[in-house]
Amino acid sequence: MGVGIRARRWVPLTWMALLVSTSSFAQEKASDLLLEAQNQYRAGQYFSAARFAFEAQERDRAYEGQAYSWITSSLMRAGMPQSASYFFIRTLQAGDKTAIRRILPFTQELLVRVGPDLPRKYLIRHTTYEDYDRTNRSAYLFALAKDAILLGNADRAIGYIDGMDQASPLFPYGLQLRAAAAAQMGKGAQALKDFRACVDTAGAIQGLDAKTSSAEARDLAARCQAGVARTLYELGKFEDADREYDRISKASFVWPDILFEQSWNAYARGEFNRTLGRLVSYKSPALRFVWNSEVDVLRAQTYLALCLYEDADQALGEFEKRYVGVARQVKELVEGPEGGNLTRFYQLGKAALADRLDTSKEIHRLANRFVRGPYFQALVRSEQDLERERMVIRSFGGASSSNKQGLPGFLQEVIAWRSGAIAKLGGAFVRNSLLDHHDILISDFEKMSFIRIEVLDRLRSVLLKPKLGAGDRVRGVVPTSRRDDQYWWSFNGEFWTDELGDYVFGLESQCKVGLDTSAVGGGEG
């Protein structure tokens, strides 16, 4: 089965002077054309090599697998991985083992530059462990591991990562994957070990350029550091988890969500004033771009735990005012007439990514939660690379770019195919992410409803019970502790970047003895 483009029959084409005249094609057999493609490749004339190989398979389909392998190799050498990805897949589908093994040395580079999602299923279907050299075998194992995770087989994923070469630039991602799989299986010690190793080795990853590599390394390190803290939280080691959370830079795009997790950490320890102090940081101008409905749920839940019913009711009102509209908008997007138009969702994601971080568009603020992550941004970079390759392909025909024949014309179709594939992958990602966050919103509305019911029930209990004396003990809050590396100071009404996440409220619990102080809707968000 092909990947969406039908090869056309060969038509003579006028080329630039650097390429051999097309008049020679009529005099050559397919085997001779393929031999010339190899000669041109070895001479470093990669565009010319791709042209001869293309004409060979046009002349005789028996040479298709070999021709596709030389086109793949030539385009990869020419720095055109997006275009090469089509011929890479076609080579795999052709089933010629010699041709397949010729292109597999490009597997790692292709996965780094194009991403693992496009070629993954073809690698799994058409290649085996023995087909690869040591370097590219790691890329193959990483593809297998990711597929196993998606199928819910964490144990098999761990086995694949175990076989990866630690020198591979994909290995830090493998460590993150193995750590997540271990955590999923309840193997906390193994998860901690791998998350920490991921932090230490994140600098080894390779992107499209030094700037991209550095940004991806910082992002991966922050996410793995968050994995360390989350694992400790799951193990009930809240104090240790808090220290690990503190290691994540506030400049990281991961940190705004980490602040929320630290709030839950404080809540789990019964330090409700610290919970509220961390949550108030979201009111800082520096964090107003953050869209997280669960922040408001935890705020209301914490006020309820302190029996501060008026504050809890105010948080409930603010929640409804802010999120009812966006919940309705998301529902209309995914269930409306164009709910299946993935290109539309991809364009929505790109618009949100191009918008200001502190945009006033609520749907863009929501989309910021996932479109600014490494996956979606990699797709957008691939689309930008496509445009660069498109310009190179147009130059094949000289000053005029109107020629639609031969290899240049076919490559234009490849570009269109790849562009459509990116839009579908990106659109599916945005649509599924919106659905996930809509489900979270619905769940949060339900939690808020339970909190409102609990507030009313407790107020009723207060009215019906006799008043206790002034000396009666209050409960429901644990005094906020201070670590040896923390200090107390007074809040002067201004938010400072270096103080964000470090605020502590000074509220007293209003819960009297005899009242149930447990809050509803518990658990980490």
KELUM-324618 format. One record per residue (C-alpha): residue number from 1; chain; residue in one letter; x, y, z. Coordinates in steps of 0.1 Angstrom, whole numbers. Layout:
N
R|NUM|A|A|X|Y|Z
...
***
This chain:
525
R|1|A|M|0|0|0
R|2|A|G|14|34|-10
R|3|A|V|15|66|11
R|4|A|G|-8|88|-10
R|5|A|I|11|97|-42
R|6|A|R|9|80|-76
R|7|A|A|41|80|-96
R|8|A|R|36|95|-131
R|9|A|R|53|82|-163
R|10|A|W|85|99|-174
R|11|A|V|83|130|-196
R|12|A|P|115|147|-210
R|13|A|L|125|179|-190
R|14|A|T|150|207|-196
R|15|A|W|174|209|-167
R|16|A|M|200|234|-154
R|17|A|A|235|232|-168
R|18|A|L|248|214|-137
R|19|A|L|227|183|-146
R|20|A|V|231|160|-175
R|21|A|S|209|166|-206
R|22|A|T|177|147|-207
R|23|A|S|184|137|-243
R|24|A|S|205|109|-229
R|25|A|F|175|92|-212
R|26|A|A|160|79|-245
R|27|A|Q|192|60|-252
R|28|A|E|196|44|-218
R|29|A|K|181|13|-203
R|30|A|A|167|15|-168
R|31|A|S|196|-5|-155
R|32|A|D|221|20|-170
R|33|A|L|201|49|-156
R|34|A|L|203|34|-121
R|35|A|L|240|28|-125
R|36|A|E|245|64|-135
R|37|A|A|225|74|-104
R|38|A|Q|250|56|-83
R|39|A|N|280|72|-101
R|40|A|Q|265|107|-96
R|41|A|Y|258|99|-59
R|42|A|R|294|88|-53
R|43|A|A|306|120|-70
R|44|A|G|285|141|-46
R|45|A|Q|260|152|-73
R|46|A|Y|230|143|-52
R|47|A|F|202|161|-72
R|48|A|S|215|146|-104
R|49|A|A|216|111|-88
R|50|A|A|180|114|-76
R|51|A|R|170|124|-111
R|52|A|F|186|94|-128
R|53|A|A|172|71|-101
R|54|A|F|137|85|-106
R|55|A|E|139|80|-144
R|56|A|A|151|44|-139
R|57|A|Q|120|34|-119
R|58|A|E|98|53|-144
R|59|A|R|113|32|-172
R|60|A|D|110|-1|-154
R|61|A|R|91|-8|-122
R|62|A|A|113|-38|-115
R|63|A|Y|139|-13|-103
R|64|A|E|115|6|-81
R|65|A|G|129|-5|-47
R|66|A|Q|165|2|-57
R|67|A|A|156|35|-73
R|68|A|Y|137|47|-43
R|69|A|S|166|38|-20
R|70|A|W|190|59|-41
R|71|A|I|165|88|-42
R|72|A|T|162|86|-4
R|73|A|S|199|86|1
R|74|A|S|205|114|-23
R|75|A|L|178|137|-8
R|76|A|M|190|130|27
R|77|A|R|226|139|17
R|78|A|A|212|170|0
R|79|A|G|196|181|32
R|80|A|M|160|175|22
R|81|A|P|147|151|49
R|82|A|Q|111|161|45
R|83|A|S|111|151|8
R|84|A|A|132|121|15
R|85|A|S|107|107|40
R|86|A|Y|83|97|12
R|87|A|F|109|78|-7
R|88|A|F|121|63|26
R|89|A|I|87|48|32
R|90|A|R|83|37|-4
R|91|A|T|116|19|-2
R|92|A|L|104|0|29
R|93|A|Q|72|-9|12
R|94|A|A|90|-22|-19
R|95|A|G|104|-51|3
R|96|A|D|139|-52|-14
R|97|A|K|162|-61|15
R|98|A|T|193|-47|-2
R|99|A|A|175|-14|-9
R|100|A|I|161|-13|26
R|101|A|R|195|-17|43
R|102|A|R|209|10|21
R|103|A|I|185|36|36
R|104|A|L|185|24|72
R|105|A|P|217|43|81
R|106|A|F|196|74|78
R|107|A|T|170|62|103
R|108|A|Q|182|81|133
R|109|A|E|187|114|114
R|110|A|L|152|110|98
R|111|A|L|136|105|132
R|112|A|V|154|135|147
R|113|A|R|145|158|117
R|114|A|V|110|145|107
R|115|A|G|99|130|140
R|116|A|P|91|93|148
R|117|A|D|54|93|141
R|118|A|L|55|92|103
R|119|A|P|80|64|97
R|120|A|R|74|44|129
R|121|A|K|48|19|118
R|122|A|Y|66|13|85
R|123|A|L|99|5|104
R|124|A|I|80|-19|126
R|125|A|R|63|-36|97
R|126|A|H|92|-39|72
R|127|A|T|124|-41|92
R|128|A|T|140|-63|118
R|129|A|Y|166|-58|146
R|130|A|E|193|-75|125
R|131|A|D|188|-50|96
R|132|A|Y|204|-21|115
R|133|A|D|239|-10|125
R|134|A|R|246|-1|161
R|135|A|T|238|36|158
R|136|A|N|205|33|139
R|137|A|R|193|2|159
R|138|A|S|187|26|188
R|139|A|A|164|47|167
R|140|A|Y|145|15|157
R|141|A|L|142|4|193
R|142|A|F|130|38|203
R|143|A|A|103|36|177
R|144|A|L|93|2|190
R|145|A|A|92|15|226
R|146|A|K|70|44|218
R|147|A|D|46|21|199
R|148|A|A|45|-2|229
R|149|A|I|37|27|252
R|150|A|L|9|38|229
R|151|A|L|-5|2|230
R|152|A|G|-3|2|268
R|153|A|N|25|-23|271
R|154|A|A|49|-6|295
R|155|A|D|69|-37|303
R|156|A|R|78|-43|266
R|157|A|A|87|-6|262
R|158|A|I|112|-9|290
R|159|A|G|128|-39|273
R|160|A|Y|132|-20|240
R|161|A|I|148|10|258
R|162|A|D|172|-14|276
R|163|A|G|186|-23|242
R|164|A|M|194|13|231
R|165|A|D|229|25|228
R|166|A|Q|235|51|256
R|167|A|A|255|72|231
R|168|A|S|225|77|209
R|169|A|P|211|113|209
R|170|A|L|177|97|213
R|171|A|F|187|79|245
R|172|A|P|177|108|268
R|173|A|Y|142|106|253
R|174|A|G|144|68|258
R|175|A|L|152|74|295
R|176|A|Q|122|96|299
R|177|A|L|100|70|282
R|178|A|R|114|42|303
R|179|A|A|110|62|335
R|180|A|A|74|69|326
R|181|A|A|68|32|319
R|182|A|A|84|22|352
R|183|A|A|62|48|371
R|184|A|Q|32|34|353
R|185|A|M|40|-1|366
R|186|A|G|46|12|402
R|187|A|K|84|8|400
R|188|A|G|92|40|418
R|189|A|A|129|34|424
R|190|A|Q|135|26|387
R|191|A|A|115|56|376
R|192|A|L|135|79|399
R|193|A|K|168|65|386
R|194|A|D|158|70|349
R|195|A|F|143|104|354
R|196|A|R|175|116|371
R|197|A|A|196|101|344
R|198|A|C|174|119|318
R|199|A|V|181|152|335
R|200|A|D|219|145|335
R|201|A|T|220|134|298
R|202|A|A|195|158|282
R|203|A|G|223|179|268
R|204|A|A|232|150|244
R|205|A|I|200|153|223
R|206|A|Q|203|167|187
R|207|A|G|179|190|170
R|208|A|L|180|207|137
R|209|A|D|205|233|148
R|210|A|A|224|243|180
R|211|A|K|197|267|191
R|212|A|T|170|241|187
R|213|A|S|191|214|204
R|214|A|S|197|237|234
R|215|A|A|160|246|238
R|216|A|E|149|210|235
R|217|A|A|176|199|260
R|218|A|R|164|225|286
R|219|A|D|128|215|280
R|220|A|L|135|177|283
R|221|A|A|156|183|315
R|222|A|A|128|203|331
R|223|A|R|102|176|322
R|224|A|C|124|148|336
R|225|A|Q|131|168|368
R|226|A|A|93|172|371
R|227|A|G|91|134|367
R|228|A|V|115|130|397
R|229|A|A|93|152|419
R|230|A|R|60|135|407
R|231|A|T|74|101|415
R|232|A|L|84|112|450
R|233|A|Y|49|126|455
R|234|A|E|34|93|445
R|235|A|L|57|76|470
R|236|A|G|43|99|497
R|237|A|K|77|116|501
R|238|A|F|62|151|500
R|239|A|E|91|171|516
R|240|A|D|116|155|491
R|241|A|A|92|161|462
R|242|A|D|90|198|472
R|243|A|R|128|201|471
R|244|A|E|129|185|436
R|245|A|Y|102|207|423
R|246|A|D|123|237|435
R|247|A|R|151|226|411
R|248|A|I|130|235|381
R|249|A|S|138|269|367
R|250|A|K|110|295|368
R|251|A|A|121|305|333
R|252|A|S|110|270|320
R|253|A|F|76|267|303
R|254|A|V|71|236|324
R|255|A|W|72|256|356
R|256|A|P|37|272|357
R|257|A|D|22|237|359
R|258|A|I|48|227|384
R|259|A|L|36|255|407
R|260|A|F|2|238|407
R|261|A|E|17|205|415
R|262|A|Q|36|220|444
R|263|A|S|3|234|456
R|264|A|W|-11|199|457
R|265|A|N|20|188|476
R|266|A|A|13|214|503
R|267|A|Y|-23|204|504
R|268|A|A|-14|167|509
R|269|A|R|6|178|539
R|270|A|G|-23|198|553
R|271|A|E|-4|231|548
R|272|A|F|-35|249|534
R|273|A|N|-20|284|539
R|274|A|R|10|274|518
R|275|A|T|-14|259|492
R|276|A|L|-32|292|489
R|277|A|G|1|311|488
R|278|A|R|13|291|459
R|279|A|L|-20|295|440
R|280|A|V|-21|333|445
R|281|A|S|10|335|423
R|282|A|Y|-13|328|393
R|283|A|K|-28|363|399
R|284|A|S|6|378|391
R|285|A|P|8|396|357
R|286|A|A|37|373|348
R|287|A|L|14|342|351
R|288|A|R|-19|356|338
R|289|A|F|-14|337|306
R|290|A|V|-17|304|324
R|291|A|W|-49|285|316
R|292|A|N|-56|258|342
R|293|A|S|-92|253|355
R|294|A|E|-79|229|382
R|295|A|V|-62|258|399
R|296|A|D|-95|273|408
R|297|A|V|-109|240|419
R|298|A|L|-80|235|444
R|299|A|R|-84|271|456
R|300|A|A|-121|265|464
R|301|A|Q|-113|231|479
R|302|A|T|-86|246|502
R|303|A|Y|-110|273|514
R|304|A|L|-135|246|522
R|305|A|A|-108|227|542
R|306|A|L|-103|258|563
R|307|A|C|-141|263|566
R|308|A|L|-138|297|550
R|309|A|Y|-172|293|532
R|310|A|E|-175|329|519
R|311|A|D|-141|326|502
R|312|A|A|-150|292|488
R|313|A|D|-182|306|474
R|314|A|Q|-164|335|458
R|315|A|A|-139|310|442
R|316|A|L|-169|290|429
R|317|A|G|-184|321|413
R|318|A|E|-151|331|396
R|319|A|F|-148|296|382
R|320|A|E|-182|296|366
R|321|A|K|-177|331|352
R|322|A|R|-144|322|336
R|323|A|Y|-149|287|322
R|324|A|V|-185|283|311
R|325|A|G|-179|302|279
R|326|A|V|-148|284|268
R|327|A|A|-162|250|276
R|328|A|R|-191|258|253
R|329|A|Q|-167|271|226
R|330|A|V|-146|239|227
R|331|A|K|-177|217|225
R|332|A|E|-189|236|194
R|333|A|L|-155|232|178
R|334|A|V|-151|195|182
R|335|A|E|-188|186|177
R|336|A|G|-197|211|151
R|337|A|P|-200|206|113
R|338|A|E|-163|210|109
R|339|A|G|-153|189|139
R|340|A|G|-136|164|116
R|341|A|N|-116|190|97
R|342|A|L|-81|183|111
R|343|A|T|-65|210|90
R|344|A|R|-88|236|107
R|345|A|F|-76|224|141
R|346|A|Y|-40|226|129
R|347|A|Q|-45|262|118
R|348|A|L|-60|269|152
R|349|A|G|-30|255|169
R|350|A|K|-6|275|147
R|351|A|A|-26|307|153
R|352|A|A|-24|302|191
R|353|A|L|14|296|188
R|354|A|A|18|328|168
R|355|A|D|-3|348|192
R|356|A|R|9|367|222
R|357|A|L|14|345|253
R|358|A|D|-9|368|273
R|359|A|T|-35|369|245
R|360|A|S|-71|379|254
R|361|A|K|-85|350|232
R|362|A|E|-95|324|257
R|363|A|I|-93|295|232
R|364|A|H|-57|305|225
R|365|A|R|-49|306|262
R|366|A|L|-63|271|265
R|367|A|A|-43|260|234
R|368|A|N|-11|274|249
R|369|A|R|-12|244|273
R|370|A|F|-3|220|245
R|371|A|V|8|239|213
R|372|A|R|39|254|230
R|373|A|G|52|219|239
R|374|A|P|80|202|219
R|375|A|Y|57|180|198
R|376|A|F|36|206|182
R|377|A|Q|64|230|177
R|378|A|A|84|203|160
R|379|A|L|55|199|135
R|380|A|V|55|236|128
R|381|A|R|93|236|122
R|382|A|S|88|207|98
R|383|A|E|63|227|78
R|384|A|Q|88|256|77
R|385|A|D|115|231|64
R|386|A|L|90|220|37
R|387|A|E|88|256|24
R|388|A|R|126|257|22
R|389|A|E|127|224|3
R|390|A|R|100|237|-20
R|391|A|M|122|266|-30
R|392|A|V|151|243|-37
R|393|A|I|129|220|-59
R|394|A|R|116|250|-78
R|395|A|S|152|259|-86
R|396|A|F|156|226|-104
R|397|A|G|137|240|-134
R|398|A|G|158|272|-136
R|399|A|A|143|307|-134
R|400|A|S|108|294|-143
R|401|A|S|90|274|-116
R|402|A|S|60|264|-137
R|403|A|N|74|230|-148
R|404|A|K|52|202|-134
R|405|A|Q|70|172|-150
R|406|A|G|98|147|-141
R|407|A|L|113|146|-107
R|408|A|P|108|183|-98
R|409|A|G|71|180|-106
R|410|A|F|68|148|-86
R|411|A|L|87|163|-57
R|412|A|Q|61|191|-56
R|413|A|E|35|164|-51
R|414|A|V|56|149|-23
R|415|A|I|58|183|-6
R|416|A|A|20|186|-9
R|417|A|W|16|151|6
R|418|A|R|40|158|35
R|419|A|S|23|191|42
R|420|A|G|-10|173|44
R|421|A|A|5|147|67
R|422|A|I|18|174|90
R|423|A|A|-16|191|91
R|424|A|K|-33|158|99
R|425|A|L|-9|149|127
R|426|A|G|-10|185|141
R|427|A|G|-48|187|137
R|428|A|A|-54|154|154
R|429|A|F|-31|165|182
R|430|A|V|-49|198|187
R|431|A|R|-84|182|185
R|432|A|N|-76|154|209
R|433|A|S|-60|178|233
R|434|A|L|-91|200|232
R|435|A|L|-112|170|239
R|436|A|D|-90|160|268
R|437|A|H|-92|195|283
R|438|A|H|-130|196|277
R|439|A|D|-133|164|297
R|440|A|I|-112|180|325
R|441|A|L|-135|210|325
R|442|A|I|-165|188|328
R|443|A|S|-149|170|357
R|444|A|D|-140|203|373
R|445|A|F|-175|216|370
R|446|A|E|-187|184|388
R|447|A|K|-161|189|415
R|448|A|M|-172|225|420
R|449|A|S|-208|213|423
R|450|A|F|-199|189|450
R|451|A|I|-179|217|468
R|452|A|R|-210|240|466
R|453|A|I|-232|213|481
R|454|A|E|-206|207|508
R|455|A|V|-204|244|516
R|456|A|L|-242|246|519
R|457|A|D|-243|214|541
R|458|A|R|-217|227|565
R|459|A|L|-234|261|568
R|460|A|R|-266|243|576
R|461|A|S|-247|223|603
R|462|A|V|-233|255|618
R|463|A|L|-267|270|621
R|464|A|L|-283|240|637
R|465|A|K|-255|233|662
R|466|A|P|-252|254|694
R|467|A|K|-223|279|694
R|468|A|L|-191|268|711
R|469|A|G|-173|288|736
R|470|A|A|-144|311|728
R|471|A|G|-120|287|743
R|472|A|D|-130|258|722
R|473|A|R|-103|244|700
R|474|A|V|-102|249|662
R|475|A|R|-87|224|638
R|476|A|G|-84|216|601
R|477|A|V|-50|231|593
R|478|A|V|-14|221|599
R|479|A|P|9|250|607
R|480|A|T|31|259|578
R|481|A|S|66|245|582
R|482|A|R|98|263|571
R|483|A|R|128|245|557
R|484|A|D|163|255|567
R|485|A|D|168|271|532
R|486|A|Q|136|292|535
R|487|A|Y|129|326|552
R|488|A|W|98|345|562
R|489|A|W|91|380|550
R|490|A|S|60|403|546
R|491|A|F|41|406|514
R|492|A|N|40|443|503
R|493|A|G|13|440|477
R|494|A|E|37|435|448
R|495|A|F|45|404|428
R|496|A|W|82|398|421
R|497|A|T|94|371|397
R|498|A|D|118|356|422
R|499|A|E|91|354|448
R|500|A|L|65|336|427
R|501|A|G|54|303|442
R|502|A|D|69|312|476
R|503|A|Y|39|330|492
R|504|A|V|21|317|523
R|505|A|F|-12|329|536
R|506|A|G|-19|336|573
R|507|A|L|-55|324|576
R|508|A|E|-69|307|606
R|509|A|S|-90|277|603
R|510|A|Q|-127|283|611
R|511|A|C|-134|246|615
R|512|A|K|-147|238|650
R|513|A|V|-144|205|668
R|514|A|G|-171|182|657
R|515|A|L|-173|194|622
R|516|A|D|-160|173|593
R|517|A|T|-131|192|578
R|518|A|S|-124|168|549
R|519|A|A|-127|184|514
R|520|A|V|-143|168|484
R|521|A|G|-128|161|450
R|522|A|G|-94|153|464
R|523|A|G|-64|139|445
R|524|A|E|-37|154|423
R|525|A|G|-49|174|394
***
